[in-house]
Amino acid sequence: MPRAIVLVNADVGKESEVYASIKGIPEVAEAYTSYGTYDIIAIVNADSNEKLKGIITTRIRSIPSIRSTLSMPVVD
């Protein structure tokens, strides 16, 4: 099963809203808030690499108040 770790930077003061939106995506297996370089860490699972790409590019990156993301595909 394809999986990626997605690191997210949110607009200041919007971290909770972005976190809630990310948690609402069914393919997001885990999500955490952080007080480091990135505001949110999400683990995303999908049935295929193409679906994984779609979830990251169209569902996560389109969330309002996201400034940037860094996606790291997991290789088992």
CYANA upper distance limits for C-alpha pairs under 8 A (distance plus 0.5 A):
  1 MET  CA     45 ASN  CA      7.37
  1 MET  CA     46 ALA  CA      6.85
  1 MET  CA     47 ASP  CA      6.30
  1 MET  CA     48 SER  CA      7.34
  2 PRO  CA     45 ASN  CA      6.45
  2 PRO  CA     46 ALA  CA      6.07
  2 PRO  CA     47 ASP  CA      6.97
  2 PRO  CA     48 SER  CA      6.38
  2 PRO  CA     49 ASN  CA      6.33
  2 PRO  CA     52 LEU  CA      7.41
  2 PRO  CA     73 PRO  CA      8.19
  2 PRO  CA     74 VAL  CA      7.80
  3 ARG  CA     43 ILE  CA      7.59
  3 ARG  CA     44 VAL  CA      6.03
  3 ARG  CA     45 ASN  CA      5.03
  3 ARG  CA     46 ALA  CA      6.93
  3 ARG  CA     52 LEU  CA      7.76
  3 ARG  CA     73 PRO  CA      6.50
  3 ARG  CA     74 VAL  CA      5.98
  3 ARG  CA     75 VAL  CA      8.48
  4 ALA  CA     43 ILE  CA      6.37
  4 ALA  CA     44 VAL  CA      5.79
  4 ALA  CA     45 ASN  CA      7.26
  4 ALA  CA     52 LEU  CA      8.22
  4 ALA  CA     71 SER  CA      7.02
  4 ALA  CA     72 MET  CA      5.86
  4 ALA  CA     73 PRO  CA      4.60
  4 ALA  CA     74 VAL  CA      5.72
  5 ILE  CA     41 ILE  CA      7.48
  5 ILE  CA     42 ALA  CA      6.21
  5 ILE  CA     43 ILE  CA      5.22
  5 ILE  CA     44 VAL  CA      6.87
  5 ILE  CA     71 SER  CA      6.37
  5 ILE  CA     72 MET  CA      5.61
  5 ILE  CA     73 PRO  CA      6.84
  5 ILE  CA     74 VAL  CA      7.56
  6 VAL  CA     41 ILE  CA      6.33
  6 VAL  CA     42 ALA  CA      5.59
  6 VAL  CA     43 ILE  CA      6.87
  6 VAL  CA     44 VAL  CA      7.88
  6 VAL  CA     69 THR  CA      7.11
  6 VAL  CA     70 LEU  CA      6.19
  6 VAL  CA     71 SER  CA      4.95
  6 VAL  CA     72 MET  CA      6.74
  7 LEU  CA     38 TYR  CA      6.50
  7 LEU  CA     39 ASP  CA      8.02
  7 LEU  CA     40 ILE  CA      6.41
  7 LEU  CA     41 ILE  CA      5.27
  7 LEU  CA     42 ALA  CA      7.00
  7 LEU  CA     69 THR  CA      5.94
  7 LEU  CA     70 LEU  CA      5.54
  7 LEU  CA     71 SER  CA      6.86
  8 VAL  CA     38 TYR  CA      6.08
  8 VAL  CA     39 ASP  CA      6.32
  8 VAL  CA     40 ILE  CA      5.53
  8 VAL  CA     41 ILE  CA      6.85
  8 VAL  CA     66 ILE  CA      7.51
  8 VAL  CA     67 ARG  CA      8.19
  8 VAL  CA     68 SER  CA      6.47
  8 VAL  CA     69 THR  CA      5.00
  8 VAL  CA     70 LEU  CA      7.11
  9 ASN  CA     37 THR  CA      8.39
  9 ASN  CA     38 TYR  CA      5.68
  9 ASN  CA     39 ASP  CA      5.73
  9 ASN  CA     40 ILE  CA      7.30
  9 ASN  CA     66 ILE  CA      6.51
  9 ASN  CA     67 ARG  CA      5.95
  9 ASN  CA     68 SER  CA      5.70
  9 ASN  CA     69 THR  CA      6.72
 10 ALA  CA     14 LYS  CA      6.79
 10 ALA  CA     15 GLU  CA      6.05
 10 ALA  CA     18 VAL  CA      7.38
 10 ALA  CA     39 ASP  CA      6.88
 10 ALA  CA     40 ILE  CA      8.43
 10 ALA  CA     65 SER  CA      6.16
 10 ALA  CA     66 ILE  CA      4.93
 10 ALA  CA     67 ARG  CA      5.75
 10 ALA  CA     68 SER  CA      7.67
 11 ASP  CA     15 GLU  CA      7.27
 11 ASP  CA     65 SER  CA      5.75
 11 ASP  CA     66 ILE  CA      6.69
 11 ASP  CA     67 ARG  CA      6.61
 14 LYS  CA     18 VAL  CA      6.78
 14 LYS  CA     65 SER  CA      6.96
 15 GLU  CA     19 TYR  CA      6.50
 15 GLU  CA     39 ASP  CA      7.24
 15 GLU  CA     40 ILE  CA      8.21
 16 SER  CA     20 ALA  CA      6.64
 17 GLU  CA     21 SER  CA      6.76
 18 VAL  CA     22 ILE  CA      6.67
 18 VAL  CA     63 ILE  CA      7.47
 18 VAL  CA     64 PRO  CA      7.97
 18 VAL  CA     65 SER  CA      7.33
 18 VAL  CA     66 ILE  CA      7.51
 19 TYR  CA     23 LYS  CA      6.62
 19 TYR  CA     31 ALA  CA      8.00
 19 TYR  CA     32 TYR  CA      8.26
 19 TYR  CA     33 THR  CA      7.69
 19 TYR  CA     40 ILE  CA      7.17
 20 ALA  CA     24 GLY  CA      6.77
 21 SER  CA     25 ILE  CA      7.50
 21 SER  CA     63 ILE  CA      7.71
 22 ILE  CA     28 VAL  CA      7.58
 22 ILE  CA     31 ALA  CA      7.96
 22 ILE  CA     42 ALA  CA      8.22
 22 ILE  CA     60 ILE  CA      7.11
 23 LYS  CA     28 VAL  CA      6.85
 23 LYS  CA     30 GLU  CA      8.05
 23 LYS  CA     31 ALA  CA      6.85
 24 GLY  CA     28 VAL  CA      8.24
 25 ILE  CA     59 ARG  CA      8.36
 27 GLU  CA     44 VAL  CA      6.15
 27 GLU  CA     45 ASN  CA      5.91
 27 GLU  CA     46 ALA  CA      6.86
 27 GLU  CA     55 ILE  CA      8.36
 28 VAL  CA     42 ALA  CA      7.11
 28 VAL  CA     43 ILE  CA      6.25
 28 VAL  CA     44 VAL  CA      4.96
 28 VAL  CA     45 ASN  CA      6.90
 29 ALA  CA     42 ALA  CA      8.12
 29 ALA  CA     43 ILE  CA      6.10
 29 ALA  CA     44 VAL  CA      6.25
 29 ALA  CA     45 ASN  CA      7.04
 30 GLU  CA     42 ALA  CA      6.18
 30 GLU  CA     43 ILE  CA      5.61
 30 GLU  CA     44 VAL  CA      7.84
 31 ALA  CA     40 ILE  CA      7.43
 31 ALA  CA     41 ILE  CA      6.06
 31 ALA  CA     42 ALA  CA      4.75
 31 ALA  CA     43 ILE  CA      6.82
 32 TYR  CA     40 ILE  CA      6.08
 32 TYR  CA     41 ILE  CA      5.67
 32 TYR  CA     42 ALA  CA      6.95
 33 THR  CA     39 ASP  CA      6.13
 33 THR  CA     40 ILE  CA      4.97
 33 THR  CA     41 ILE  CA      6.87
 34 SER  CA     38 TYR  CA      7.00
 34 SER  CA     39 ASP  CA      5.41
 34 SER  CA     40 ILE  CA      6.22
 34 SER  CA     41 ILE  CA      7.75
 35 TYR  CA     39 ASP  CA      6.58
 44 VAL  CA     52 LEU  CA      7.97
 45 ASN  CA     52 LEU  CA      7.39
 46 ALA  CA     51 LYS  CA      6.46
 46 ALA  CA     52 LEU  CA      5.66
 47 ASP  CA     51 LYS  CA      7.04
 47 ASP  CA     52 LEU  CA      7.95
 48 SER  CA     52 LEU  CA      6.72
 49 ASN  CA     53 LYS  CA      6.64
 50 GLU  CA     54 GLY  CA      6.79
 51 LYS  CA     55 ILE  CA      6.67
 52 LEU  CA     56 ILE  CA      6.83
 53 LYS  CA     57 THR  CA      6.50
 54 GLY  CA     58 THR  CA      6.04
 54 GLY  CA     59 ARG  CA      7.68
 55 ILE  CA     59 ARG  CA      5.51
 55 ILE  CA     60 ILE  CA      6.88
 56 ILE  CA     60 ILE  CA      5.53
 56 ILE  CA     61 ARG  CA      6.68
 56 ILE  CA     71 SER  CA      8.45
 57 THR  CA     61 ARG  CA      5.85
 57 THR  CA     62 SER  CA      7.76
 58 THR  CA     62 SER  CA      6.21
 59 ARG  CA     63 ILE  CA      7.35
 61 ARG  CA     66 ILE  CA      7.32
 61 ARG  CA     68 SER  CA      8.26
 61 ARG  CA     69 THR  CA      7.73
 62 SER  CA     66 ILE  CA      8.23
